[in-house]
Amino acid sequence: MANAGPIPETTSQMILVTSGDWPAIAGRLQRYSRVSGSWQPVGEAWPVVLGRSGLGWGAGLAPPGEGPRKREGDGRSPAGVYRLGKAYGYSDLPPTGTALAYRSLGEADRCVDDPKAAEYNRVVTIGPDLPARWSSAEVMRRTDELYRWVIVVGHNSDPPQPGGGSCIFLHVWAGATSPTAGCTAMPRERIEALLGWLRPEAEPVLVQLPVASYQALRKPWGLP
């Protein structure tokens, strides 16, 4: 039977994050693999932290439903369904077993969050061919460990809409009670586990929903 939900039929890996309600800053992450058309849990669930304002519908594979909408600078992590992109980190090589495309971060790397910039919602490298011509950008090679490992979340990326939200990642957390600016974060060993598990050929997706929305959308979206 054809899948009428937003998750591609060719996707066989899912990261499901649920939270207590829209403003919650804490959530629960569970990995799933699709086997013979059925989603099967992989390993144990673990805690994550979300944006300081909780969740809000973003721009991905699923149309927005009832609830808040994500905008630039609002401190919300994007609710919905999102493809996962390449990985970045501070080290020359990624964790053992990583199959996602990977690049180490340098001092000149930025993620542009200026909605008026042509490079909005892109990770770029400042240099002679690309001066810093935007009003705001995030330094990717941070002085802390939060971006030790980063996985890009495909939010507002096809193409980016100005003001829709930018620079959304899975990354290392500062602690279980420290929310992000709009990303989803977890202990370092957990994101290393994700990097060792994710496979590009599985076309992995991230699904993020408050539990009430998850329960309402579970059947129409074909969620586990």
C-alpha positions in Angstrom: 0.0 0.0 0.0 1.4 3.4 -0.9 2.5 5.6 2.0 0.4 8.8 2.1 2.4 10.3 4.9 5.5 12.6 4.7 8.1 9.9 5.3 9.5 8.7 1.9 8.8 5.0 1.2 12.5 4.6 0.5 13.5 5.7 4.0 14.5 2.9 6.3 16.0 4.8 9.2 14.1 7.2 11.5 15.1 9.2 14.5 11.9 10.0 16.5 12.0 12.7 19.1 8.9 13.4 21.3 8.4 16.0 24.0 5.7 16.5 26.6 4.2 19.6 25.0 5.1 22.5 22.7 7.0 24.6 25.2 9.0 21.6 26.7 12.7 21.9 26.5 13.4 18.2 27.1 12.5 15.2 24.9 13.1 11.6 24.3 14.9 10.1 21.3 14.4 6.6 19.9 16.0 5.2 16.7 14.0 3.0 14.4 14.7 0.8 11.3 12.1 -0.2 8.8 12.1 -3.9 8.3 9.6 -5.5 5.9 7.5 -2.4 6.0 7.4 -2.2 9.8 9.3 0.2 12.1 11.4 -1.6 14.7 13.1 0.1 17.6 16.9 0.1 17.6 18.6 0.2 21.0 17.4 2.1 24.0 15.8 5.6 24.1 17.8 8.5 25.5 17.1 12.1 26.6 17.7 15.1 24.5 17.2 18.9 25.0 15.4 21.1 22.6 15.2 24.8 22.0 14.6 27.2 24.8 11.1 27.8 23.5 10.3 24.2 22.8 9.0 23.0 19.5 7.3 24.8 16.5 6.3 23.6 13.1 9.2 24.1 10.6 9.7 23.7 6.9 10.5 20.1 6.0 8.8 17.1 4.4 5.5 17.5 6.3 3.0 20.4 6.1 2.6 22.3 9.4 -0.3 21.4 11.6 -1.9 23.1 14.6 0.5 24.7 17.0 3.3 27.4 16.9 5.3 28.0 13.8 9.1 28.3 13.8 10.7 31.5 12.8 14.3 32.9 12.9 15.5 33.6 16.4 12.5 32.3 18.2 14.4 29.6 20.1 12.2 26.7 18.9 13.4 23.4 17.5 11.5 22.5 14.3 8.6 20.0 14.6 7.8 17.9 11.6 9.8 15.5 9.4 13.3 16.4 8.1 16.0 14.7 6.0 19.4 14.5 7.6 22.5 16.0 5.8 26.2 15.9 6.2 28.2 15.8 9.4 30.8 18.2 10.8 33.2 18.2 13.7 36.4 19.4 15.2 38.4 16.3 14.4 40.1 15.5 11.1 38.2 12.2 11.1 34.6 11.4 12.3 33.8 8.7 14.8 34.5 5.1 13.7 31.7 3.8 11.5 30.5 7.1 10.3 29.0 6.8 6.8 27.5 10.3 6.4 29.6 12.8 4.4 31.9 14.5 6.9 34.0 17.6 7.0 36.2 19.0 9.8 35.4 22.5 10.9 38.0 25.3 10.6 38.3 28.8 12.2 36.7 30.4 9.1 33.6 28.3 9.0 30.3 30.0 9.6 26.6 29.2 9.5 24.8 32.2 8.2 21.6 33.2 10.0 21.1 36.6 8.4 17.8 36.3 6.5 18.8 38.9 4.0 22.0 37.2 3.0 22.3 35.1 -0.1 24.1 32.5 2.1 21.2 32.3 4.6 21.0 28.9 6.3 24.2 27.6 4.7 27.5 26.6 6.2 30.2 28.5 4.4 33.9 29.3 4.7 35.1 32.9 4.9 38.0 33.6 2.5 39.1 35.7 -0.4 36.3 34.4 -2.6 33.7 34.8 0.1 34.1 37.8 2.4 31.8 38.1 5.5 29.0 40.1 3.7 26.2 39.2 6.1 25.1 40.9 9.3 25.0 37.7 11.4 26.5 34.2 11.4 27.3 31.5 13.8 31.0 30.5 14.4 31.1 26.7 13.8 34.4 26.0 15.4 33.3 27.0 18.8 35.4 27.4 21.9 33.3 24.7 23.7 32.4 21.1 22.9 28.9 21.7 21.6 29.8 21.3 18.0 32.4 18.6 18.5 30.0 16.5 16.3 27.2 18.1 14.3 24.6 16.5 12.0 22.7 18.9 9.7 18.9 18.9 9.9 17.3 19.7 6.6 15.0 22.4 7.9 14.1 25.3 5.6 16.6 24.2 3.1 14.9 23.6 -0.2 15.2 26.5 -0.9 15.7 28.5 2.3 12.9 31.0 2.9 14.1 34.2 4.6 13.2 34.3 8.2 12.0 30.7 8.3 14.8 29.6 10.6 18.4 28.5 10.0 21.4 26.5 11.3 19.5 23.6 12.8 21.6 20.7 13.9 21.9 17.6 16.1 24.8 18.3 18.4 26.4 17.7 21.8 24.5 19.2 24.7 25.7 21.4 27.5 23.6 19.3 30.0 20.2 17.9 30.6 18.8 21.2 31.8 20.5 23.5 29.2 18.2 24.1 26.2 19.5 25.1 22.8 18.8 28.0 20.5 16.7 25.7 18.3 18.7 22.6 17.7 18.3 19.1 19.3 21.2 18.2 21.6 22.4 15.1 23.5 25.4 13.6 25.3 28.5 13.2 23.2 28.4 9.4 23.3 24.9 9.5 22.0 25.6 11.6 18.9 28.6 9.4 18.3 26.2 6.4 18.4 24.0 8.1 15.8 26.9 8.8 13.5 27.9 5.1 13.7 24.3 4.0 12.9 23.1 6.4 10.2 23.5 5.3 6.6 23.0 7.7 3.6 21.4 4.9 1.5 18.7 4.5 4.2 17.6 8.1 3.5 17.3 8.8 7.2 14.8 11.3 8.6 14.3 13.1 11.9 10.7 13.3 13.2 10.1 15.7 16.1 6.7 16.1 17.7 5.0 16.9 21.0 3.5 13.7 22.3 -0.1 14.7 21.6 0.7 15.5 18.0 2.6 12.3 17.7 -0.4 10.3 18.9 -2.7 12.1 16.5 -0.3 11.7 13.5 0.9 8.2 14.3 -1.5 6.4 12.0 -1.7 8.9 9.1 2.0 9.3 9.0 2.8 5.6 9.5 4.9 6.2 12.6 5.8 3.5 15.0 
